C-alpha cells in the first residue's frame, strides 16, 4: 500500500512538472494596428502630380514592418508607393490596409477626384485593340458557340500558373513567380469545362469614359460597369462587371474584377482571373478565358 501511495505521489508530481514545462500555445499575436488608425494623412497619403493632375500617387507612411495593401481603381497592389494614370474624369475610391501579426486590417475607403480627361493615357494600342479607340466600342465573344465550335483557340478556356502574365507569355518579361505552366485543353475532349452554348457578348467602349456591358446569356444576367487598364502590368480592373464565363467557374474565383490580359490582338483576347483554392477545392491557377472579336466571328461565319 505504501508503494502504491509513493507511485501515486510520483505520478502526480510528474504531471504537475510536465504541465509547468509544457510549451505555451503560439498564436499570430494581437492585431497591433486598428482600422481607425489607417487614416489618410497619417498612415498614407494620396497626391495629384503637380504637372499632371491625372497622375495619382498613393504612398504608405507606415513602418516598413507592415506590408501595405492597396485596393484602388486599377486593381490591387502591395507596393509602398503606387502610381495611377487616370484618363477619365470622375470620383474614385481607394482603400488602404496593412498586413499585421494578427491579420489584415483595412481603413475606410477614401475618395479622390479627377476633373478632366487626359487622352494620352488611352493612346496605347492596348486600349484600341480592346475597345476600338477613343469614342468607339468593340464587342467580344467567348470562343465557343452552341455547336461546340471554337474558331481561334483549341477551346474557350486555358489554364496558366499564378506566375504567368503578359510579360512571359509574350516573351518580353519573366514570370511573376515560379508557378509558371500552361494547359490548353481541346474542348471536344474536355466538355466538362463548360457546355456548348450562346454565351452572349461583352462590349467595351470609350464613349465619355471606359465602360463595359456584359450580356451573360448562359448565366441569365446583364452587367453594366466600368473598367481601367494598367498599361504597365497589363491588367484590367472591372467594376460591376465580369468577363464572360461559364456556370462551372462562376463561384470559384477570388475576384472577377481583378483581370490579367494574357494576350491581345485585333481579333483575339485572353483574360485571366485567379481560381480560389478554397472555393474550388483545387489549387490556385489563372483561369484564362479565350475570346474572339465580333468582326472575326462575322468574317469566319461568312467564309464557312
C-alpha positions in Angstrom: 0.0 0.0 0.0 2.9 2.3 0.9 4.5 1.7 -2.6 1.2 2.4 -4.3 0.9 5.6 -2.4 4.5 6.6 -3.3 3.9 5.8 -7.1 0.7 7.9 -7.0 2.6 10.9 -5.5 5.4 10.5 -8.1 2.8 10.3 -10.9 1.0 13.4 -9.6 4.3 15.4 -9.2 5.3 14.3 -12.7 2.0 15.6 -14.2 2.4 18.9 -12.4 6.0 19.3 -13.6 5.1 18.3 -17.2 2.3 20.9 -17.2 4.7 23.5 -15.9 7.3 22.7 -18.6 4.8 22.3 -21.5 5.3 25.0 -24.1 2.8 27.8 -24.4 0.4 27.9 -27.3 1.7 30.2 -30.0 -0.7 32.5 -31.9 -0.3 35.1 -34.6 -0.4 37.7 -31.8 -2.8 40.6 -31.3 -3.5 42.9 -34.1 -1.4 46.0 -33.3 -3.0 48.3 -35.8 -6.7 49.2 -35.8 -8.8 50.3 -38.7 -9.3 53.7 -37.1 -5.5 54.3 -37.3 -5.4 53.8 -41.0 -6.3 57.4 -41.9 -5.2 59.4 -44.9 -2.5 61.9 -44.0 -1.2 59.9 -41.0 -0.8 56.3 -42.3 -0.9 57.0 -46.0 -1.3 59.8 -48.5 -3.0 60.4 -51.9 -1.4 63.1 -54.1 -2.0 64.5 -57.5 1.1 65.1 -59.7 2.0 68.7 -59.7 2.2 68.9 -63.5 -0.4 66.4 -64.5 -3.4 66.0 -62.0 -4.5 62.8 -63.8 -1.5 61.1 -62.3 -2.1 60.0 -58.7 0.5 58.9 -56.2 -0.5 56.5 -53.3 2.2 56.4 -50.6 2.2 54.3 -47.5 3.5 56.1 -44.4 3.6 53.0 -42.2 6.7 51.4 -40.8 8.5 49.0 -43.2 7.5 46.0 -41.0 3.9 46.4 -42.3 3.1 45.2 -45.8 0.8 47.9 -47.4 -2.3 46.6 -49.2 -4.0 48.9 -51.7 -7.4 48.4 -53.3 -7.5 51.1 -56.0 -9.3 51.9 -59.3 -6.7 49.9 -61.3 -6.6 46.8 -59.1 -4.6 45.7 -56.1 -1.0 46.5 -55.1 1.4 45.8 -52.2 4.0 48.4 -53.0 4.9 51.2 -50.7 4.3 53.7 -53.5 1.8 53.2 -56.3 1.3 55.4 -59.4 -2.1 55.6 -61.0 -2.7 57.1 -64.5 -6.3 58.1 -64.7 -7.5 59.0 -68.2 -11.2 59.9 -67.3 -12.9 62.4 -65.0 -14.8 61.1 -62.1 -14.7 60.2 -58.4 -12.6 57.1 -57.5 -12.2 55.1 -54.3 -9.0 53.9 -52.6 -8.9 51.5 -49.6 -5.7 51.2 -47.7 -4.7 48.3 -45.4 -1.8 46.6 -43.8 -0.8 43.1 -43.0 -0.1 42.8 -39.3 1.0 39.9 -37.0 -2.7 39.2 -36.2 -4.1 39.5 -39.7 -5.1 42.1 -42.3 -6.7 45.4 -41.3 -8.2 47.9 -43.7 -9.2 51.5 -43.1 -12.3 53.2 -44.5 -12.4 54.0 -48.3 -11.3 57.4 -49.3 -12.3 59.2 -52.5 -10.2 61.3 -54.9 -11.5 63.3 -57.9 -10.2 63.6 -61.5 -11.6 66.7 -63.1 -10.7 66.4 -66.8 -10.0 63.7 -69.4 -6.4 63.1 -70.4 -6.5 61.4 -73.9 -2.8 60.5 -74.0 -3.5 57.8 -71.3 -5.7 55.9 -73.7 -3.5 56.3 -76.8 -1.7 53.0 -76.2 -2.7 50.3 -78.7 -4.0 48.1 -75.9 -6.9 50.5 -75.4 -7.6 50.5 -79.2 -7.4 46.7 -79.6 -9.6 46.1 -76.5 -12.3 48.9 -77.0 -11.8 50.2 -80.5 -10.2 53.6 -79.5 -11.5 56.9 -78.2 -15.2 57.4 -78.9 -15.5 53.8 -80.2 -16.6 50.4 -79.0 -15.7 46.8 -79.6 -17.6 43.6 -79.0 -16.1 40.2 -78.0 -17.5 36.6 -77.9 -16.3 33.7 -75.8 -14.7 31.3 -78.3 -17.3 28.6 -78.0 -20.7 28.5 -79.7 -23.9 26.5 -79.3 -22.5 23.9 -81.8 -19.3 23.4 -79.8 -17.1 25.2 -82.3 -14.1 27.2 -81.3 -12.8 29.4 -84.1 -9.4 30.7 -83.0 -8.4 28.6 -79.9 -8.4 24.9 -79.0 -11.3 25.8 -76.7 -12.9 28.6 -74.6 -10.7 28.2 -71.6 -7.0 27.6 -70.8 -5.2 27.2 -67.5 -2.0 29.1 -66.5 0.1 29.2 -63.3 -0.2 32.1 -60.9 3.1 33.4 -62.1 2.1 33.8 -65.7 1.2 37.1 -67.2 1.5 39.2 -70.4 5.3 39.5 -70.0 6.4 35.9 -70.0 3.6 34.8 -72.3 4.6 37.3 -74.9 8.3 36.7 -74.4 9.2 40.2 -73.1 9.3 39.5 -69.3 9.8 36.9 -66.6 7.0 35.1 -64.7 5.8 36.8 -61.5 6.8 33.8 -59.5 7.9 30.2 -60.0 4.4 28.8 -60.6 4.5 29.0 -64.4 2.8 26.4 -66.6 0.1 26.0 -69.2 -2.6 23.6 -70.1 -4.5 24.2 -73.3 -7.4 21.7 -73.3 -9.2 20.8 -76.5 -12.9 21.5 -75.8 -14.2 18.4 -77.6 -12.1 16.2 -75.2 -13.0 18.2 -72.1 -16.6 19.2 -72.4 -16.8 19.3 -68.6 -15.2 22.7 -68.7 -18.4 24.3 -69.8 -21.3 23.3 -72.1 -21.7 24.4 -75.6 -24.0 27.4 -75.9 -24.6 31.0 -76.8 -22.7 32.8 -74.0 -23.7 36.3 -75.1 -21.3 39.2 -75.8 -19.0 41.6 -74.0 -18.7 45.2 -75.3 -16.0 47.6 -74.2 -16.4 51.3 -75.2 -14.6 54.6 -74.7 -17.5 56.9 -75.0 -17.2 59.5 -72.3 -15.5 57.0 -70.1 -14.3 53.5 -70.0 -17.5 51.4 -70.0 -18.3 47.7 -70.3 -21.5 45.9 -70.9 -21.6 42.1 -70.5 -24.6 40.1 -71.5 -24.2 36.7 -69.7 -26.7 34.7 -71.7 -25.8 31.4 -70.0 -26.0 32.9 -66.5 -29.1 34.9 -67.1 -27.8 38.3 -66.2 -26.6 41.6 -67.8 -24.0 43.8 -66.3 -23.1 47.4 -66.9 -19.9 48.6 -65.4 -16.6 50.4 -65.9 -13.0 49.4 -66.5 -9.5 50.7 -66.3 -6.3 49.3 -67.8 -2.9 49.4 -66.2 -0.7 49.5 -69.3 2.5 48.6 -67.4 1.1 45.4 -65.7 -1.3 44.6 -68.5 -4.2 44.2 -66.1 -7.8 45.4 -66.1 -9.9 46.5 -63.2 -13.6 45.8 -63.9 -16.2 47.4 -61.7 -19.7 46.0 -61.5 -19.0 43.5 -64.4 -17.0 40.4 -65.1 -15.7 38.7 -68.2 -17.9 36.2 -70.0 -17.6 32.8 -68.4 -19.4 29.5 -67.7 -21.5 28.4 -64.8 -18.9 25.9 -63.5 -16.4 28.8 -62.9 -19.0 31.3 -61.6 -18.4 30.7 -57.8 -14.7 29.7 -57.7 -12.9 32.9 -58.4 -11.2 35.2 -55.9 -12.2 38.5 -57.6 -13.9 38.7 -61.0 -12.9 42.3 -61.3 -9.2 41.6 -61.0 -8.3 40.6 -64.5 -5.0 39.9 -66.3 -4.7 40.5 -70.0 -2.7 37.4 -71.1 -2.7 38.2 -74.8 -4.5 40.6 -77.0 -4.6 41.2 -80.8 -7.0 42.8 -83.2 -9.1 39.6 -83.3 -8.3 37.5 -80.2 -8.0 38.1 -76.5 -7.3 36.1 -73.4 -8.4 37.3 -70.0 -7.4 35.5 -66.8 -8.8 35.5 -63.2 -7.4 33.8 -60.1 -9.1 30.5 -59.1 -9.8 30.3 -55.3 -8.3 27.1 -53.9 -10.8 27.0 -51.1 -13.9 27.6 -53.1 -12.8 25.3 -55.9 -11.2 22.6 -53.8 -8.3 22.8 -56.2 -5.0 24.5 -56.5 -4.7 28.2 -57.3 -4.5 28.9 -61.0 -5.2 31.5 -63.6 -8.5 30.6 -65.3 -8.0 32.0 -68.7 -11.0 32.7 -71.0 -10.4 32.9 -74.7 -12.3 35.5 -76.8 -12.7 36.5 -80.4 -13.8 39.8 -81.8 -17.2 40.3 -83.4 -15.5 41.2 -86.7 -13.5 38.0 -86.6 -16.6 36.0 -85.8 -18.7 37.5 -88.6 -15.9 37.1 -91.2 -15.3 33.5 -90.1 -19.0 32.7 -90.5 -19.1 34.3 -93.9 -16.1 32.3 -95.2 -17.5 28.9 -93.9 
